Amino acid sequence: MIVVVDTDWGSASLDYDDLELTNRLLNFFADICRPNGFAGRKFIGLLKRNKVQVVDVKVKPVITLDFHETTFGEWLTQEALKHGIASPKEMDAWNQELTDKTANGDFYSCVNMVLVAGKK
């Protein structure tokens, strides 16, 4: 038996009013900030190519209701500014709105963990 599990950072979502900026930042995060940020979605093909029979697939959403408990704050801000993905004004608005949403109890983010079990 083999079990592989990882986050599919490409599935990340959060409630922010500017959808274009949200998509730009989350795609950047999955593609650049995370090593192999799309690994979770590749497990089935990886196992099959290695002649491992897939016997179970589970997806677990990881929901966070506090902006400061996510990786989308200070780290993402620094990296987005360093790589020119967003302007300082955009990142200030991002951090302020998401901090306010946390304070008001309105913050929501989700990312999927993918677990695939197989046997050879």
ZAROVO-133706 format. One record per atom (N, C-alpha, C): x, y, z; atom name; residue number from 1. Coordinates in nm, 4 decimals, always signed. Example, Ala and Ser with C-alpha at 12.3 -4.5 7.8 and 13.67 -1.06 7.14 Angstrom:
BEGIN
[[+1.3190,-0.5690,+0.7800],N,1]
[[+1.2300,-0.4500,+0.7800],CA,1]
[[+1.3200,-0.3300,+0.7800],C,1]
[[+1.2850,-0.2250,+0.7080],N,2]
[[+1.3670,-0.1060,+0.7140],CA,2]
[[+1.2900,+0.0030,+0.7870],C,2]
//
This chain:
BEGIN
[[+0.0847,-0.1195,+0.0000],N,1]
[[+0.0000,+0.0000,+0.0000],CA,1]
[[+0.0883,+0.1246,+0.0000],C,1]
[[+0.0381,+0.2244,-0.0649],N,2]
[[+0.1032,+0.3558,-0.0627],CA,2]
[[-0.0070,+0.4604,-0.0463],C,2]
[[+0.0212,+0.5597,+0.0356],N,3]
[[-0.0707,+0.6721,+0.0541],CA,3]
[[+0.0088,+0.7999,+0.0319],C,3]
[[-0.0424,+0.8859,-0.0537],N,4]
[[+0.0198,+1.0158,-0.0774],CA,4]
[[-0.0834,+1.1244,-0.0445],C,4]
[[-0.0355,+1.2298,+0.0164],N,5]
[[-0.1247,+1.3406,+0.0515],CA,5]
[[-0.0492,+1.4719,+0.0367],C,5]
[[-0.1158,+1.5692,-0.0193],N,6]
[[-0.0569,+1.7020,-0.0320],CA,6]
[[-0.1684,+1.8020,-0.0608],C,6]
[[-0.1342,+1.9261,-0.0464],N,7]
[[-0.2279,+2.0340,-0.0729],CA,7]
[[-0.2289,+2.0661,-0.2215],C,7]
[[-0.3470,+2.0909,-0.2749],N,8]
[[-0.3595,+2.1434,-0.4112],CA,8]
[[-0.3805,+2.2939,-0.3965],C,8]
[[-0.2699,+2.3684,-0.3945],N,9]
[[-0.2785,+2.5130,-0.3744],CA,9]
[[-0.3516,+2.5828,-0.4885],C,9]
[[-0.3625,+2.5167,-0.6015],N,10]
[[-0.4397,+2.5722,-0.7123],CA,10]
[[-0.5892,+2.5736,-0.6845],C,10]
[[-0.6322,+2.5043,-0.5800],N,11]
[[-0.7739,+2.5028,-0.5425],CA,11]
[[-0.8066,+2.6072,-0.4355],C,11]
[[-0.7073,+2.6838,-0.3935],N,12]
[[-0.7296,+2.7820,-0.2867],CA,12]
[[-0.8311,+2.8875,-0.3295],C,12]
[[-0.9115,+2.9270,-0.2340],N,13]
[[-1.0071,+3.0348,-0.2572],CA,13]
[[-1.0219,+3.1159,-0.1292],C,13]
[[-1.0573,+3.2394,-0.1457],N,14]
[[-1.0928,+3.3215,-0.0295],CA,14]
[[-1.1862,+3.4319,-0.0732],C,14]
[[-1.2571,+3.4854,+0.0235],N,15]
[[-1.3576,+3.5875,-0.0034],CA,15]
[[-1.2936,+3.7262,+0.0024],C,15]
[[-1.2616,+3.7792,-0.1160],N,16]
[[-1.2083,+3.9140,-0.1283],CA,16]
[[-1.2832,+3.9812,-0.2423],C,16]
[[-1.3160,+4.1072,-0.2260],N,17]
[[-1.4037,+4.1746,-0.3213],CA,17]
[[-1.3464,+4.1880,-0.4632],C,17]
[[-1.2153,+4.2052,-0.4771],N,18]
[[-1.1534,+4.2215,-0.6089],CA,18]
[[-1.1142,+4.0831,-0.6611],C,18]
[[-1.2007,+4.0242,-0.7440],N,19]
[[-1.1782,+3.8875,-0.7919],CA,19]
[[-1.0560,+3.8766,-0.8823],C,19]
[[-1.0293,+3.9792,-0.9618],N,20]
[[-0.9123,+3.9747,-1.0504],CA,20]
[[-0.7850,+3.9690,-0.9673],C,20]
[[-0.7745,+4.0508,-0.8647],N,21]
[[-0.6563,+4.0493,-0.7782],CA,21]
[[-0.6482,+3.9176,-0.7019],C,21]
[[-0.7604,+3.8689,-0.6545],N,22]
[[-0.7625,+3.7399,-0.5833],CA,22]
[[-0.7063,+3.6298,-0.6720],C,22]
[[-0.7562,+3.6200,-0.7945],N,23]
[[-0.7086,+3.5164,-0.8862],CA,23]
[[-0.5603,+3.5332,-0.9175],C,23]
[[-0.5180,+3.6564,-0.9404],N,24]
[[-0.3778,+3.6825,-0.9706],CA,24]
[[-0.2874,+3.6387,-0.8549],C,24]
[[-0.3264,+3.6749,-0.7325],N,25]
[[-0.2442,+3.6420,-0.6158],CA,25]
[[-0.2449,+3.4923,-0.5845],C,25]
[[-0.3618,+3.4308,-0.5916],N,26]
[[-0.3685,+3.2883,-0.5570],CA,26]
[[-0.2997,+3.2017,-0.6627],C,26]
[[-0.3103,+3.2391,-0.7899],N,27]
[[-0.2373,+3.1657,-0.8938],CA,27]
[[-0.0866,+3.1824,-0.8772],C,27]
[[-0.0439,+3.3037,-0.8478],N,28]
[[+0.0978,+3.3293,-0.8203],CA,28]
[[+0.1449,+3.2462,-0.7013],C,28]
[[+0.0653,+3.2428,-0.5966],N,29]
[[+0.1021,+3.1672,-0.4764],CA,29]
[[+0.1218,+3.0197,-0.5090],C,29]
[[+0.0260,+2.9611,-0.5801],N,30]
[[+0.0336,+2.8177,-0.6126],CA,30]
[[+0.1478,+2.7889,-0.7092],C,30]
[[+0.1705,+2.8784,-0.8031],N,31]
[[+0.2677,+2.8534,-0.9097],CA,31]
[[+0.4111,+2.8871,-0.8690],C,31]
[[+0.4306,+2.9902,-0.7900],N,32]
[[+0.5653,+3.0390,-0.7595],CA,32]
[[+0.6044,+3.0194,-0.6133],C,32]
[[+0.5156,+3.0501,-0.5216],N,33]
[[+0.5516,+3.0483,-0.3790],CA,33]
[[+0.5606,+2.9079,-0.3206],C,33]
[[+0.4838,+2.8162,-0.3712],N,34]
[[+0.4822,+2.6795,-0.3183],CA,34]
[[+0.5628,+2.5877,-0.4097],C,34]
[[+0.6501,+2.5067,-0.3515],N,35]
[[+0.7173,+2.4079,-0.4361],CA,35]
[[+0.6148,+2.3039,-0.4819],C,35]
[[+0.5961,+2.2943,-0.6118],N,36]
[[+0.4992,+2.2001,-0.6682],CA,36]
[[+0.3603,+2.2210,-0.6077],C,36]
[[+0.3101,+2.3425,-0.6143],N,37]
[[+0.1831,+2.3785,-0.5526],CA,37]
[[+0.0605,+2.3104,-0.6099],C,37]
[[+0.0771,+2.2380,-0.7199],N,38]
[[-0.0336,+2.1667,-0.7814],CA,38]
[[-0.0192,+2.0153,-0.7652],C,38]
[[+0.0655,+1.9727,-0.6728],N,39]
[[+0.0976,+1.8298,-0.6584],CA,39]
[[-0.0249,+1.7445,-0.6314],C,39]
[[-0.1132,+1.7879,-0.5458],N,40]
[[-0.2277,+1.7063,-0.5066],CA,40]
[[-0.3096,+1.6557,-0.6234],C,40]
[[-0.3289,+1.7385,-0.7238],N,41]
[[-0.4125,+1.6991,-0.8376],CA,41]
[[-0.3413,+1.6036,-0.9327],C,41]
[[-0.2122,+1.5832,-0.9127],N,42]
[[-0.1343,+1.4983,-1.0031],CA,42]
[[-0.1166,+1.3557,-0.9512],C,42]
[[-0.1631,+1.3274,-0.8305],N,43]
[[-0.1346,+1.1985,-0.7675],CA,43]
[[-0.1915,+1.0786,-0.8426],C,43]
[[-0.3146,+1.0889,-0.8894],N,44]
[[-0.3767,+0.9740,-0.9568],CA,44]
[[-0.2936,+0.9350,-1.0795],C,44]
[[-0.2620,+1.0315,-1.1623],N,45]
[[-0.1817,+1.0033,-1.2810],CA,45]
[[-0.0431,+0.9520,-1.2450],C,45]
[[+0.0178,+1.0088,-1.1437],N,46]
[[+0.1505,+0.9657,-1.1001],CA,46]
[[+0.1488,+0.8188,-1.0571],C,46]
[[+0.0503,+0.7814,-0.9771],N,47]
[[+0.0421,+0.6421,-0.9329],CA,47]
[[+0.0163,+0.5482,-1.0506],C,47]
[[-0.0772,+0.5848,-1.1369],N,48]
[[-0.1100,+0.4978,-1.2509],CA,48]
[[+0.0091,+0.4803,-1.3454],C,48]
[[+0.0818,+0.5875,-1.3700],N,49]
[[+0.2003,+0.5774,-1.4568],CA,49]
[[+0.3065,+0.4852,-1.3963],C,49]
[[+0.3024,+0.4670,-1.2653],N,50]
[[+0.3971,+0.3800,-1.1965],CA,50]
[[+0.3355,+0.2451,-1.1600],C,50]
[[+0.2280,+0.2129,-1.2319],N,51]
[[+0.1611,+0.0829,-1.2192],CA,51]
[[+0.1121,+0.0539,-1.0775],C,51]
[[+0.0645,+0.1591,-1.0123],N,52]
[[+0.0024,+0.1465,-0.8817],CA,52]
[[-0.1482,+0.1597,-0.9015],C,52]
[[-0.2228,+0.0610,-0.8522],N,53]
[[-0.3689,+0.0633,-0.8631],CA,53]
[[-0.4252,+0.1610,-0.7596],C,53]
[[-0.4975,+0.2597,-0.8050],N,54]
[[-0.5603,+0.3563,-0.7144],CA,54]
[[-0.6822,+0.2900,-0.6509],C,54]
[[-0.6843,+0.2862,-0.5181],N,55]
[[-0.7954,+0.2211,-0.4487],CA,55]
[[-0.8839,+0.3200,-0.3725],C,55]
[[-0.8345,+0.4410,-0.3490],N,56]
[[-0.9178,+0.5388,-0.2782],CA,56]
[[-0.8649,+0.6794,-0.3046],C,56]
[[-0.9572,+0.7728,-0.3168],N,57]
[[-0.9236,+0.9140,-0.3328],CA,57]
[[-1.0134,+0.9925,-0.2388],C,57]
[[-0.9535,+1.0771,-0.1582],N,58]
[[-1.0294,+1.1633,-0.0675],CA,58]
[[-0.9796,+1.3063,-0.0845],C,58]
[[-1.0708,+1.3995,-0.0771],N,59]
[[-1.0365,+1.5404,-0.0790],CA,59]
[[-1.0925,+1.6020,+0.0481],C,59]
[[-1.0050,+1.6681,+0.1242],N,60]
[[-1.0469,+1.7310,+0.2488],CA,60]
[[-1.0273,+1.8808,+0.2376],C,60]
[[-1.1373,+1.9552,+0.2417],N,61]
[[-1.1214,+2.1008,+0.2410],CA,61]
[[-1.0692,+2.1481,+0.3764],C,61]
[[-0.9725,+2.2373,+0.3725],N,62]
[[-0.9198,+2.2993,+0.4939],CA,62]
[[-0.9713,+2.4426,+0.4937],C,62]
[[-1.0637,+2.4684,+0.5830],N,63]
[[-1.1298,+2.5993,+0.5898],CA,63]
[[-1.0676,+2.6795,+0.7033],C,63]
[[-1.0365,+2.8040,+0.6741],N,64]
[[-0.9787,+2.8934,+0.7746],CA,64]
[[-1.0668,+3.0172,+0.7840],C,64]
[[-1.0964,+3.0564,+0.9069],N,65]
[[-1.1846,+3.1703,+0.9306],CA,65]
[[-1.1114,+3.2911,+0.9894],C,65]
[[-0.9781,+3.2853,+0.9888],N,66]
[[-0.8956,+3.3946,+1.0407],CA,66]
[[-0.7832,+3.4200,+0.9406],C,66]
[[-0.7829,+3.5373,+0.8822],N,67]
[[-0.6832,+3.5741,+0.7822],CA,67]
[[-0.5409,+3.5504,+0.8321],C,67]
[[-0.5160,+3.5781,+0.9595],N,68]
[[-0.3812,+3.5701,+1.0146],CA,68]
[[-0.3348,+3.4258,+1.0359],C,68]
[[-0.4240,+3.3312,+1.0175],N,69]
[[-0.3869,+3.1894,+1.0257],CA,69]
[[-0.3598,+3.1303,+0.8869],C,69]
[[-0.3644,+3.2126,+0.7849],N,70]
[[-0.3392,+3.1665,+0.6479],CA,70]
[[-0.1974,+3.2049,+0.6050],C,70]
[[-0.1587,+3.1565,+0.4903],N,71]
[[-0.0303,+3.1947,+0.4301],CA,71]
[[-0.0477,+3.3101,+0.3319],C,71]
[[-0.1654,+3.3707,+0.3316],N,72]
[[-0.1971,+3.4735,+0.2323],CA,72]
[[-0.1769,+3.6162,+0.2824],C,72]
[[-0.1125,+3.6320,+0.3961],N,73]
[[-0.0892,+3.7640,+0.4537],CA,73]
[[+0.0497,+3.8163,+0.4248],C,73]
[[+0.1312,+3.8210,+0.5303],N,74]
[[+0.2633,+3.8831,+0.5204],CA,74]
[[+0.3518,+3.8171,+0.4145],C,74]
[[+0.3570,+3.6844,+0.4139],N,75]
[[+0.4442,+3.6147,+0.3176],CA,75]
[[+0.4005,+3.6428,+0.1740],C,75]
[[+0.2713,+3.6244,+0.1455],N,76]
[[+0.2220,+3.6487,+0.0106],CA,76]
[[+0.2424,+3.7952,-0.0283],C,76]
[[+0.2188,+3.8863,+0.0644],N,77]
[[+0.2384,+4.0289,+0.0378],CA,77]
[[+0.3825,+4.0565,-0.0037],C,77]
[[+0.4775,+4.0066,+0.0745],N,78]
[[+0.6194,+4.0297,+0.0437],CA,78]
[[+0.6567,+3.9728,-0.0927],C,78]
[[+0.6130,+3.8505,-0.1199],N,79]
[[+0.6487,+3.7863,-0.2465],CA,79]
[[+0.5809,+3.8541,-0.3662],C,79]
[[+0.4557,+3.8923,-0.3500],N,80]
[[+0.3840,+3.9591,-0.4597],CA,80]
[[+0.4482,+4.0936,-0.4927],C,80]
[[+0.4881,+4.1663,-0.3915],N,81]
[[+0.5550,+4.2949,-0.4157],CA,81]
[[+0.6920,+4.2734,-0.4782],C,81]
[[+0.7667,+4.1768,-0.4275],N,82]
[[+0.9009,+4.1491,-0.4785],CA,82]
[[+0.8986,+4.1079,-0.6261],C,82]
[[+0.7959,+4.0333,-0.6660],N,83]
[[+0.7864,+3.9843,-0.8037],CA,83]
[[+0.7012,+4.0750,-0.8943],C,83]
[[+0.6530,+4.1865,-0.8413],N,84]
[[+0.5743,+4.2790,-0.9215],CA,84]
[[+0.4371,+4.2268,-0.9605],C,84]
[[+0.3835,+4.1350,-0.8815],N,85]
[[+0.2523,+4.0757,-0.9098],CA,85]
[[+0.1397,+4.1708,-0.8699],C,85]
[[+0.1659,+4.2517,-0.7690],N,86]
[[+0.0651,+4.3478,-0.7210],CA,86]
[[+0.1369,+4.4733,-0.6740],C,86]
[[+0.0647,+4.5822,-0.6735],N,87]
[[+0.1210,+4.7097,-0.6286],CA,87]
[[+0.1098,+4.7213,-0.4766],C,87]
[[+0.1880,+4.8102,-0.4167],N,88]
[[+0.1732,+4.8332,-0.2725],CA,88]
[[+0.0302,+4.8734,-0.2349],C,88]
[[-0.0333,+4.9550,-0.3185],N,89]
[[-0.1706,+4.9971,-0.2917],CA,89]
[[-0.2654,+4.8764,-0.2915],C,89]
[[-0.2489,+4.7870,-0.3889],N,90]
[[-0.3329,+4.6667,-0.3940],CA,90]
[[-0.3110,+4.5789,-0.2712],C,90]
[[-0.1857,+4.5628,-0.2311],N,91]
[[-0.1572,+4.4758,-0.1170],CA,91]
[[-0.2034,+4.5389,+0.0138],C,91]
[[-0.1952,+4.6715,+0.0255],N,92]
[[-0.2485,+4.7383,+0.1443],CA,92]
[[-0.3992,+4.7150,+0.1548],C,92]
[[-0.4689,+4.7293,+0.0425],N,93]
[[-0.6141,+4.7076,+0.0415],CA,93]
[[-0.6464,+4.5612,+0.0736],C,93]
[[-0.5706,+4.4690,+0.0163],N,94]
[[-0.5867,+4.3253,+0.0414],CA,94]
[[-0.5768,+4.2954,+0.1915],C,94]
[[-0.4666,+4.3390,+0.2507],N,95]
[[-0.4443,+4.3116,+0.3926],CA,95]
[[-0.5471,+4.3798,+0.4815],C,95]
[[-0.5860,+4.5018,+0.4470],N,96]
[[-0.6837,+4.5731,+0.5293],CA,96]
[[-0.8213,+4.5071,+0.5225],C,96]
[[-0.8672,+4.4784,+0.4008],N,97]
[[-1.0004,+4.4172,+0.3874],CA,97]
[[-1.0061,+4.2805,+0.4560],C,97]
[[-0.9029,+4.2000,+0.4383],N,98]
[[-0.9063,+4.0655,+0.4956],CA,98]
[[-0.8881,+4.0678,+0.6474],C,98]
[[-0.8119,+4.1646,+0.6977],N,99]
[[-0.8028,+4.1834,+0.8432],CA,99]
[[-0.9372,+4.2287,+0.8982],C,99]
[[-1.0037,+4.3222,+0.8291],N,100]
[[-1.1362,+4.3685,+0.8712],CA,100]
[[-1.2375,+4.2540,+0.8686],C,100]
[[-1.2324,+4.1711,+0.7652],N,101]
[[-1.3247,+4.0576,+0.7571],CA,101]
[[-1.3037,+3.9628,+0.8762],C,101]
[[-1.1792,+3.9410,+0.9146],N,102]
[[-1.1522,+3.8573,+1.0315],CA,102]
[[-1.2130,+3.9205,+1.1560],C,102]
[[-1.1912,+4.0497,+1.1745],N,103]
[[-1.2437,+4.1199,+1.2925],CA,103]
[[-1.3958,+4.1156,+1.2972],C,103]
[[-1.4600,+4.1182,+1.1791],N,104]
[[-1.6065,+4.1166,+1.1721],CA,104]
[[-1.6647,+3.9754,+1.1703],C,104]
[[-1.5775,+3.8739,+1.1678],N,105]
[[-1.6245,+3.7359,+1.1612],CA,105]
[[-1.6685,+3.6931,+1.0225],C,105]
[[-1.6248,+3.7669,+0.9183],N,106]
[[-1.6656,+3.7395,+0.7808],CA,106]
[[-1.5583,+3.6720,+0.6965],C,106]
[[-1.4396,+3.6495,+0.7519],N,107]
[[-1.3307,+3.5954,+0.6707],CA,107]
[[-1.3552,+3.4482,+0.6404],C,107]
[[-1.3217,+3.4101,+0.5173],N,108]
[[-1.3322,+3.2702,+0.4749],CA,108]
[[-1.2226,+3.2412,+0.3744],C,108]
[[-1.1523,+3.1320,+0.3958],N,109]
[[-1.0633,+3.0790,+0.2925],CA,109]
[[-1.0684,+2.9270,+0.2974],C,109]
[[-1.0349,+2.8668,+0.1844],N,110]
[[-1.0395,+2.7213,+0.1741],CA,110]
[[-0.9322,+2.6753,+0.0763],C,110]
[[-0.8723,+2.5619,+0.1075],N,111]
[[-0.7795,+2.4952,+0.0170],CA,111]
[[-0.7999,+2.3455,+0.0360],C,111]
[[-0.7815,+2.2684,-0.0694],N,112]
[[-0.8069,+2.1245,-0.0625],CA,112]
[[-0.6803,+2.0436,-0.0401],C,112]
[[-0.6898,+1.9491,+0.0524],N,113]
[[-0.5878,+1.8459,+0.0705],CA,113]
[[-0.6362,+1.7248,-0.0081],C,113]
[[-0.5467,+1.6644,-0.0857],N,114]
[[-0.5815,+1.5482,-0.1670],CA,114]
[[-0.5052,+1.4277,-0.1135],C,114]
[[-0.5787,+1.3212,-0.0849],N,115]
[[-0.5210,+1.1959,-0.0376],CA,115]
[[-0.5556,+1.0861,-0.1363],C,115]
[[-0.4537,+1.0161,-0.1839],N,116]
[[-0.4755,+0.9063,-0.2766],CA,116]
[[-0.4057,+0.7830,-0.2201],C,116]
[[-0.4803,+0.6736,-0.2126],N,117]
[[-0.4249,+0.5471,-0.1662],CA,117]
[[-0.4197,+0.4503,-0.2836],C,117]
[[-0.3109,+0.3733,-0.2875],N,118]
[[-0.2971,+0.2762,-0.3954],CA,118]
[[-0.2252,+0.1513,-0.3483],C,118]
[[-0.2280,+0.0508,-0.4317],N,119]
[[-0.1547,-0.0717,-0.3988],CA,119]
[[-0.0899,-0.1252,-0.5257],C,119]
[[+0.0194,-0.1930,-0.5062],N,120]
[[+0.0958,-0.2482,-0.6178],CA,120]
[[+0.0866,-0.3995,-0.6146],C,120]
//
